[in-house]
Amino acid sequence: MHILVIGGTRFIGPAVVDELLGGGHSVTVFNRGNSELKLPAEVKVVTGDRRDPDYDTAILKAAKPDAVVDMCCITADDAFWLSGVFNGHCGRLVLVSSCDVYRAYGRLIGTEPGEPDDVPLTEDSPLREKRYPYRGEEPRADDDPRRILDDYDKIPAEEHILGLESIEGVVTRLPMVYGPRDYQRRFWPYLSQMTAENGEIQLSERQAQWGDCRAFVGDVAHGIALAATHPSAHDSAYNIAEESNECLGDWVRRIATAVGWHGEVRFDGEVAEEDTTFYEQHLSIDSSRIRNELGYHELKPVEERIKLTAQWERNNPPPEPSGD
């Protein structure tokens, strides 16, 4: 199959490209050309900006991919653009979405009041009732690099893609993704403390007992590739996550064991005053649908996944904060 990947050069995208190539598929990547990452020689690259009203999409339509994987569709307008360009020019649209569409996420960050939703969350669990979770009371300035977050919401994008009648629509909902190239540095707060042999990491009991959902970048890429290529994947949403759904305390201890750190992880700390997270709302995810319908599974043991991530984090430490 010929797969067009929109985005594809930052974190999860390169892993998706590698997974598709490893499966024998041909790949074209469409992006803005801002990344320094070198893609494999067999990947065709088309440069352009989807949000440029003057961009000529003829070259994308002419590619006639069997499926399009959109790694950076974050607004309803992005989804409308996607279907407008490829309707009649490809067989399947895959929207890479997030587990932040669930109402439980709104409970967690305090935008939706109420008792905690039941977990694990399935694809049929309630979605957020309050839209635009990162929009503040005042709009961000036009030159603010985070301005796009004012319009961020995957829910209307999902609804549009899954509601198309003339083309297959598939949604993959991602958890907290970790692994090499993670620009959000999800391991670093813990690894950076795992230096002194007999040191300690302190969490509050509420934090330690909080159940999150996670997946390794290579496994997420495997799931997205299945969504793009598997004949049974159409007109459906799929959660991608590890089966364990370990609480944060157990996860930090697992990292310590995998990297050979012998310090202590304690659960008697205080929650920071500015931390308004509703830790009573867990985000444990049920990923049985993609496992049962598409044959999804993890590709490496969890210890190896953690070691690969830790090695990359330590080889690429984030810059020290500026004193200016």
N, C-alpha and C positions, 0 to 999 in steps of 0.2 A: 504494500500500500504506500501511497504518497501522502505524507502528513505535513501540514503547514503549522508551525508553532509560532504564535505571536508572543513576543518577549523572548525568553529562552536563553539569556546570557548572564543572569545574575546569581541565583542560588538554586532554586528547584529546576529552572529551565534547562541548564546544561545537563542535569541528570536525566531529564525527560528525553532530551535529544540523544544522549548516549544509549538509553534504554530502547528507544525506537530503532536506532541504528543496529543495536545488538540483536533486535528481533527481525532484522532483514528488511526494514522499511527504508524508503528514501525520505529525506527530510529537507524542507525549506524553512528558514527562520526569517521572520519579518520583525525588525526592531528599528530603533532610532539611530543605531550605530554609535551609541555613547560608551559602550563597554569595551574594555581592553582585552576581554577574554577571546582567545582564539578557538573557534569551533573546528571540528574535524574537517579535513579537506573536502570530503564528499558532501558536505552540507552546503546547499545553496543559500545565499543570504540576500535578502531584499531589504533595502534601507528606506525608511519613511516613518512618518508620525501619523498615527490614526486620528489624532485630535487636530491635525492641520486641515482646515476646511478646503484647502486648495490641493491636497494630495490626490493624485490620480491613481485610483485603485485598479486600473485596467490590468496591470501586471499581476496583481493578486488573483483576479478573476481568471486570467488566462492560465494560471498555474493549475486550475481545476484539481485541487487536492481531494483525496478520498475523505479526509477528515481535517478539521481545523481545531487545534488545541489553543485556547486563549488563556495565557498565563496572567494577563493583566487587565481583565475586564472587571472594573470596580464600580461602575455606575450604570444606570439604566441606559444612558446615551451610548455607552460603550457597547452594550448588548444590541441596541438598535442598529448601530453601525455594523456590527458583526453580521447580523442576519441580512442587512441591506446589501452588503458586499457579496456575501457568499450564497445567498438563496439562488438556487439553480446552478451553482458553480461548485458545489461539493455535496457529499452525502451526509456528513455528520458534523455538528458543532459541539465541542467539549468545553464547557465553562469550568475553570478551576476556581472554586469558591472556598468558603471557610465555615468552620463550625460556629463562627460568631453570628450566623443567621438564626441560631436557636434562641428562644426566649430565655433559656437558662443563662446565656451569656449576658443578656440585659440585666437579669437578676444579679449576676456576679459583679458587674461594674456599676450597679446602682441606678440604671436608667429605667428599670421596670420594677415597681414595688410588688411585693407578694411573697408567699411562702416558696421555698425552693422547689423547683420542678424535679420530677422523678428522673433518676438516672439508672442505667446508662441511656443516653439519648439515642434514639433511632432516627431514621430518615423521616419518620412520621411524627416526631415530637413537635410541640408547638414552636412556631417561629416568633421572632421578636415582634411585638406590637408597636413599639416605638422605632421609627425609622431613623436613619442617619446617626449612628451611635457616636460618631466622633465630631459631630457638629456642635459648636459652642453657642452661647447666647448671642455672641457677636461674630460676624463672619471674619475669617482670616483675611489679611491684606492680600491684594492681587499678586504681589511679589513674594509672598510667603511660600517656600517650597512645599509646605504641607497644605496648601490651599485646596488641593484636590480632595482632601479628607472631608471637607464640608459636604461634598456630594457623594461620598463613599457610602454605598449600601449594596451588598450582594443580593439582597432579597428580590428587588424588582428586576435585576439582571437575570436571576434564576427563573423567575416567573415568565419572563419573555422567552428565554431559550427553551424552557420545557413546554411552553405553550405553542410553539411553532408547529404548523400542520404540514408544511411542504418540505421539511428537512428534519432529520433526527437530531434531538437535543439530549445531551448528557451533562450532568453536573457532578463534580467531585468535591466533597466538602473536607477540607484539610484541618487537622488539629495543629498543635504546636509542633512545628517541624524543626528537627535538629540535624546537624551534620556539617561536613566541610562546606565552606563558603557562606555559612550562616551570618549574614550581616547584622542580624539582631543580637547575636552573641548570647544565646540562651544558656550556654554552659558556663560562660566566663564568670558570672558572679560567684559561682561555687568553686570553679577551678582556681580562680585567683586567690581563694582563701586556703586552698589545699597545698600549702607550701611548707610550713613548719611541720615536721614529722609528727609531733604531738600537739598540734594546734587544735582548734575547735571551730565549728560552724554552728551558729545559734539561730534557730527558728522559733517562732511562737508555736504553741500547740495547735492553734487554729490553722496556721499555715501548713504545719507538718501533716495534718490530717486531710488537707484539701486534695480532692481527687481531680487530676487533670487528664487530658488526652494528648498523646504524643505519637510521633512516627519519624523514622529515619528518612532522610532525603532520598536515598536510593529506593526505599520501599514505596515512598509516595510516588516517585517517578514510575515505578512498576505499575502502581494502581492507575495512574493517569494514562499510561500507555495502553493498559487493558481497556480503559474506557474509550479510547480512540480506535482500537483495532478489533476488539472482541465482537463477534456477530450478535451476541445477546445483549450488548450494552446499547440501549436506546430508550429515549423518553423516560429516563429515571435519574434519581439522585443517589449517590453512593458516598457513605462515610468511609474515609480511609484513616485508620488508627491502629495502634498496637492493641493486642487483646488484653494485656495486663492492666492498663489504666491504673497504674500505681499511684498512691498518694505522694505528695511532694517529699515528705520526709523519707519514705522508702526509696524514692528516686535519687535523692541526694546521697543516701547511703550506698545505693547501687553504683553511682558514679565513683564514689570514694573507693569502693572495692575494686572496680574495674581498672582504676589508675594506680592502685597500690598505695593509697593514702591511709594511714593508720591513726589519724586524729579522731576526734569525737564530734558527732553530730548531736547537738542537744536541742530539746524542744521546750525550753523554759524561757525563751526570749519574749520580748514585748513587740506587739505590732506597732509600727511607726504611726505617729499621730496623723500624718497626711495620707496613710493607706486606708482608703474607704472601701476596699474590696470586701464583698459579702462572701466570706470563705465558706459559709454554710451551704452555698450553692456549688455543687460539684459539676465538673464538665466531663465526666466519664462517657465514653462513646462506644456504641455498639457497631462494629464493622462487619457483622455476619453477612449482610446482604452482598457486598462485593466479594466476600470469600466464597459464598455459596453459589452465586450466579456467574461470577467471572473467574473463579479459581485464584483469587488474590491470596498471597502469603508473603511473609517476610523472607528476604533473600539471605540475610546473615544473622548469626546469633546475636542476642542483645549485647553481650559483652564486647563483641567485635565492633558493633555499631557505636558503642560508647567510646571505645579506645580510638577509633578513627576520628571521631568528633573531637575528643580531647587532644589528640596529636595535632590536628589542624589548628585548634584554638591556641595551643601553646606555641606553635610555630608562627602564628599570625596574631600576636597580642594587639589589642586595640590601642590607639595612641593615647598617651597620657593627656589628661585634661589641660587645656591651656590656662596659664595663670593670668591672662589678660582680662 
